[in-house]
């Protein structure tokens, strides 16, 4: 688990950790990122918080979801502008 900053929503902090893992190659393009259940266990967060973190990455174009299979890193996640 990480030590959460009290003034930043937890979903944003978890999303930032996942962004860092994509950036450093921990999660390679087309590889699966942790599931909601795995994130709740790793970070000690609620399922809704994990879902919101994964949604943020998807909305930024860093990941995509395959129904029934999970979330995966985009082929070229950093070629997509991040807002």
MIDORO-187461 format. One record per atom (N, C-alpha, C, O): residue number from 1; atom name; x, z, y. Coordinates in steps of 0.2 Angstrom, whole numbers. Each point is the difference from the previous one (the first is absolute). Layout:
# MIDORO-187461
{atom NUM,CA,{X,Z,Y}}
...
***
This chain:
# MIDORO-187461
{atom 1,N,{4,0,-6}}
{atom 1,CA,{-4,0,6}}
{atom 1,C,{4,0,6}}
{atom 1,O,{6,2,0}}
{atom 2,N,{-9,-5,6}}
{atom 2,CA,{4,1,6}}
{atom 2,C,{-3,5,4}}
{atom 2,O,{-5,3,-1}}
{atom 3,N,{9,-1,6}}
{atom 3,CA,{-3,5,5}}
{atom 3,C,{-3,-4,6}}
{atom 3,O,{3,-4,3}}
{atom 4,N,{-10,5,-3}}
{atom 4,CA,{-4,-4,5}}
{atom 4,C,{1,3,7}}
{atom 4,O,{0,6,1}}
{atom 5,N,{0,-10,4}}
{atom 5,CA,{0,2,7}}
{atom 5,C,{-7,1,1}}
{atom 5,O,{-4,-4,-1}}
{atom 6,N,{3,10,5}}
{atom 6,CA,{-7,2,1}}
{atom 6,C,{-4,-4,5}}
{atom 6,O,{-6,-1,0}}
{atom 7,N,{10,-3,4}}
{atom 7,CA,{-4,-4,6}}
{atom 7,C,{-1,-7,-2}}
{atom 7,O,{-2,-4,4}}
{atom 8,N,{4,2,-10}}
{atom 8,CA,{-1,-7,-2}}
{atom 8,C,{-4,0,-6}}
{atom 8,O,{1,3,-5}}
{atom 9,N,{-6,-8,4}}
{atom 9,CA,{-5,0,-6}}
{atom 9,C,{4,-1,-6}}
{atom 9,O,{5,-4,0}}
{atom 10,N,{-6,7,-5}}
{atom 10,CA,{3,0,-6}}
{atom 10,C,{0,-7,-3}}
{atom 10,O,{6,-2,-3}}
{atom 11,N,{-11,-2,4}}
{atom 11,CA,{0,-7,-3}}
{atom 11,C,{5,-4,3}}
{atom 11,O,{3,-4,-3}}
{atom 12,N,{-2,5,10}}
{atom 12,CA,{5,-4,4}}
{atom 12,C,{7,2,-3}}
{atom 12,O,{4,-4,-1}}
{atom 13,N,{-3,10,0}}
{atom 13,CA,{7,2,-3}}
{atom 13,C,{1,-2,-7}}
{atom 13,O,{6,-2,-1}}
{atom 14,N,{-11,2,-3}}
{atom 14,CA,{1,-3,-7}}
{atom 14,C,{1,-8,1}}
{atom 14,O,{4,-3,-4}}
{atom 15,N,{-8,0,8}}
{atom 15,CA,{1,-7,1}}
{atom 15,C,{7,-2,2}}
{atom 15,O,{3,-5,-2}}
{atom 16,N,{0,9,7}}
{atom 16,CA,{7,-1,2}}
{atom 16,C,{5,1,-5}}
{atom 16,O,{5,-4,-1}}
{atom 17,N,{-6,9,-4}}
{atom 17,CA,{4,1,-6}}
{atom 17,C,{0,-7,-4}}
{atom 17,O,{5,-2,-2}}
{atom 18,N,{-11,0,1}}
{atom 18,CA,{-1,-6,-4}}
{atom 18,C,{3,-6,3}}
{atom 18,O,{4,-5,-3}}
{atom 19,N,{-4,4,10}}
{atom 19,CA,{3,-5,4}}
{atom 19,C,{7,0,-1}}
{atom 19,O,{3,-5,-1}}
{atom 20,N,{0,11,1}}
{atom 20,CA,{7,1,-1}}
{atom 20,C,{3,-2,-6}}
{atom 20,O,{5,-4,-1}}
{atom 21,N,{-9,5,-5}}
{atom 21,CA,{1,-2,-6}}
{atom 21,C,{0,-8,-1}}
{atom 21,O,{4,-2,-4}}
{atom 22,N,{-9,-1,7}}
{atom 22,CA,{0,-7,0}}
{atom 22,C,{6,-3,4}}
{atom 22,O,{3,-5,-3}}
{atom 23,N,{-1,8,8}}
{atom 23,CA,{5,-2,4}}
{atom 23,C,{7,0,-3}}
{atom 23,O,{4,-4,0}}
{atom 24,N,{-3,10,-4}}
{atom 24,CA,{6,1,-3}}
{atom 24,C,{1,-3,-7}}
{atom 24,O,{5,1,-4}}
{atom 25,N,{-11,-4,1}}
{atom 25,CA,{1,-4,-6}}
{atom 25,C,{-3,5,-6}}
{atom 25,O,{1,-3,-6}}
{atom 26,N,{-3,9,7}}
{atom 26,CA,{-2,4,-5}}
{atom 26,C,{-6,-4,-3}}
{atom 26,O,{-1,0,-6}}
{atom 27,N,{-4,-2,10}}
{atom 27,CA,{-5,-5,-3}}
{atom 27,C,{1,-7,2}}
{atom 27,O,{0,-2,6}}
{atom 28,N,{2,-2,-10}}
{atom 28,CA,{2,-7,1}}
{atom 28,C,{-6,-4,1}}
{atom 28,O,{-6,2,-2}}
{atom 29,N,{6,-8,5}}
{atom 29,CA,{-5,-5,0}}
{atom 29,C,{-4,-1,-7}}
{atom 29,O,{4,-1,-5}}
{atom 30,N,{-10,1,5}}
{atom 30,CA,{-4,-1,-5}}
{atom 30,C,{0,6,-5}}
{atom 30,O,{-3,-1,-6}}
{atom 31,N,{6,6,7}}
{atom 31,CA,{0,6,-4}}
{atom 31,C,{-6,5,2}}
{atom 31,O,{-2,0,6}}
{atom 32,N,{0,4,-11}}
{atom 32,CA,{-5,4,1}}
{atom 32,C,{2,7,4}}
{atom 32,O,{5,2,-1}}
{atom 33,N,{-9,-1,6}}
{atom 33,CA,{1,7,4}}
{atom 33,C,{-4,5,-4}}
{atom 33,O,{-5,-1,-4}}
{atom 34,N,{6,8,5}}
{atom 34,CA,{-3,5,-3}}
{atom 34,C,{-8,0,1}}
{atom 34,O,{-2,-2,5}}
{atom 35,N,{-1,4,-10}}
{atom 35,CA,{-8,0,0}}
{atom 35,C,{-2,6,5}}
{atom 35,O,{4,4,1}}
{atom 36,N,{-10,-4,0}}
{atom 36,CA,{-3,6,4}}
{atom 36,C,{2,6,-4}}
{atom 36,O,{2,5,3}}
{atom 37,N,{-3,-5,-10}}
{atom 37,CA,{1,6,-4}}
{atom 37,C,{7,2,1}}
{atom 37,O,{2,6,1}}
{atom 38,N,{3,-10,-2}}
{atom 38,CA,{7,1,1}}
{atom 38,C,{2,3,6}}
{atom 38,O,{4,4,1}}
{atom 39,N,{-7,-7,5}}
{atom 39,CA,{1,3,6}}
{atom 39,C,{-2,7,1}}
{atom 39,O,{3,4,4}}
{atom 40,N,{-9,-3,-6}}
{atom 40,CA,{-3,7,0}}
{atom 40,C,{5,5,-3}}
{atom 40,O,{1,6,2}}
{atom 41,N,{1,-8,-8}}
{atom 41,CA,{5,4,-4}}
{atom 41,C,{6,1,4}}
{atom 41,O,{3,6,1}}
{atom 42,N,{0,-11,1}}
{atom 42,CA,{7,0,4}}
{atom 42,C,{0,4,6}}
{atom 42,O,{4,4,2}}
{atom 43,N,{-9,-5,2}}
{atom 43,CA,{0,2,7}}
{atom 43,C,{-5,6,1}}
{atom 43,O,{0,4,5}}
{atom 44,N,{-4,-2,-10}}
{atom 44,CA,{-4,6,0}}
{atom 44,C,{-6,-1,5}}
{atom 44,O,{-2,4,4}}
{atom 45,N,{-1,-11,-4}}
{atom 45,CA,{-5,-1,5}}
{atom 45,C,{-6,-2,-3}}
{atom 45,O,{0,-1,-6}}
{atom 46,N,{-6,0,10}}
{atom 46,CA,{-6,-1,-3}}
{atom 46,C,{0,-8,-2}}
{atom 46,O,{4,-4,3}}
{atom 47,N,{-9,2,-7}}
{atom 47,CA,{0,-7,-2}}
{atom 47,C,{-2,-4,6}}
{atom 47,O,{2,-6,1}}
{atom 48,N,{-7,8,3}}
{atom 48,CA,{-2,-3,6}}
{atom 48,C,{6,-2,5}}
{atom 48,O,{1,-5,3}}
{atom 49,N,{4,10,-3}}
{atom 49,CA,{6,-1,4}}
{atom 49,C,{5,-5,-3}}
{atom 49,O,{2,-4,4}}
{atom 50,N,{-2,4,-10}}
{atom 50,CA,{4,-5,-3}}
{atom 50,C,{-3,-7,0}}
{atom 50,O,{4,-5,2}}
{atom 51,N,{-10,5,-2}}
{atom 51,CA,{-4,-7,1}}
{atom 51,C,{1,-2,7}}
{atom 51,O,{1,-6,1}}
{atom 52,N,{-1,10,4}}
{atom 52,CA,{1,-2,7}}
{atom 52,C,{7,-3,1}}
{atom 52,O,{1,-4,4}}
{atom 53,N,{4,8,-7}}
{atom 53,CA,{7,-3,1}}
{atom 53,C,{1,-7,-4}}
{atom 53,O,{3,-4,3}}
{atom 54,N,{-6,3,-8}}
{atom 54,CA,{1,-6,-4}}
{atom 54,C,{-4,-5,4}}
{atom 54,O,{2,-6,1}}
{atom 55,N,{-8,7,2}}
{atom 55,CA,{-4,-4,4}}
{atom 55,C,{4,-3,6}}
{atom 55,O,{0,-5,2}}
{atom 56,N,{4,10,1}}
{atom 56,CA,{4,-1,6}}
{atom 56,C,{5,-6,-1}}
{atom 56,O,{1,-4,3}}
{atom 57,N,{2,5,-9}}
{atom 57,CA,{6,-4,-2}}
{atom 57,C,{-3,-7,-1}}
{atom 57,O,{3,-5,1}}
{atom 58,N,{-9,5,-5}}
{atom 58,CA,{-4,-7,-1}}
{atom 58,C,{-2,-3,7}}
{atom 58,O,{1,-6,0}}
{atom 59,N,{-3,10,4}}
{atom 59,CA,{-2,-3,7}}
{atom 59,C,{6,-3,4}}
{atom 59,O,{-1,-4,4}}
{atom 60,N,{6,7,-5}}
{atom 60,CA,{7,-2,3}}
{atom 60,C,{3,-6,-3}}
{atom 60,O,{4,-3,2}}
{atom 61,N,{-7,1,-8}}
{atom 61,CA,{2,-6,-4}}
{atom 61,C,{6,2,-4}}
{atom 61,O,{4,-5,-2}}
{atom 62,N,{-2,11,1}}
{atom 62,CA,{6,2,-4}}
{atom 62,C,{-2,0,-8}}
{atom 62,O,{4,-1,-4}}
{atom 63,N,{-10,2,3}}
{atom 63,CA,{-3,0,-7}}
{atom 63,C,{-6,-4,-1}}
{atom 63,O,{-3,-1,5}}
{atom 64,N,{1,0,-11}}
{atom 64,CA,{-6,-3,-2}}
{atom 64,C,{-3,3,-6}}
{atom 64,O,{4,4,-4}}
{atom 65,N,{-10,-4,3}}
{atom 65,CA,{-3,3,-6}}
{atom 65,C,{-3,-5,-5}}
{atom 65,O,{-4,-4,2}}
{atom 66,N,{5,5,-8}}
{atom 66,CA,{-3,-3,-5}}
{atom 66,C,{-5,4,-4}}
{atom 66,O,{2,5,-3}}
{atom 67,N,{-9,-7,4}}
{atom 67,CA,{-5,5,-3}}
{atom 67,C,{2,1,-7}}
{atom 67,O,{1,-4,-4}}
{atom 68,N,{-1,11,2}}
{atom 68,CA,{1,2,-7}}
{atom 68,C,{7,1,-2}}
{atom 68,O,{1,2,-5}}
{atom 69,N,{4,-5,9}}
{atom 69,CA,{7,0,-1}}
{atom 69,C,{4,5,5}}
{atom 69,O,{5,3,-3}}
{atom 70,N,{-7,-3,9}}
{atom 70,CA,{3,5,5}}
{atom 70,C,{3,-4,6}}
{atom 70,O,{-2,-6,1}}
{atom 71,N,{6,9,2}}
{atom 71,CA,{3,-3,7}}
{atom 71,C,{7,-2,-2}}
{atom 71,O,{4,4,-3}}
{atom 72,N,{-2,-9,6}}
{atom 72,CA,{6,-3,0}}
{atom 72,C,{3,-2,6}}
{atom 72,O,{-3,-1,5}}
{atom 73,N,{10,1,-4}}
{atom 73,CA,{4,-2,6}}
{atom 73,C,{-1,-8,0}}
{atom 73,O,{0,-4,-4}}
{atom 74,N,{-2,2,11}}
{atom 74,CA,{0,-7,1}}
{atom 74,C,{7,-4,-2}}
{atom 74,O,{5,4,0}}
{atom 75,N,{-6,-10,-1}}
{atom 75,CA,{6,-4,-1}}
{atom 75,C,{5,0,5}}
{atom 75,O,{6,1,-1}}
{atom 76,N,{-8,-1,8}}
{atom 76,CA,{5,1,5}}
{atom 76,C,{-3,4,5}}
{atom 76,O,{-3,-2,5}}
{atom 77,N,{3,9,-6}}
{atom 77,CA,{-4,5,4}}
{atom 77,C,{3,0,7}}
{atom 77,O,{-5,2,4}}
{atom 78,N,{11,-3,-3}}
{atom 78,CA,{2,1,7}}
{atom 78,C,{0,-7,4}}
{atom 78,O,{1,0,6}}
{atom 79,N,{-4,-5,-9}}
{atom 79,CA,{-1,-6,4}}
{atom 79,C,{-6,0,4}}
{atom 79,O,{-2,-5,4}}
{atom 80,N,{-2,10,-6}}
{atom 80,CA,{-7,0,3}}
{atom 80,C,{1,5,6}}
{atom 80,O,{2,6,-1}}
{atom 81,N,{-5,-8,7}}
{atom 81,CA,{1,5,6}}
{atom 81,C,{-4,6,-1}}
{atom 81,O,{-6,0,-3}}
{atom 82,N,{9,6,4}}
{atom 82,CA,{-3,6,0}}
{atom 82,C,{-3,2,7}}
{atom 82,O,{4,0,5}}
{atom 83,N,{-10,2,-5}}
{atom 83,CA,{-3,2,7}}
{atom 83,C,{2,7,2}}
{atom 83,O,{-2,2,5}}
***
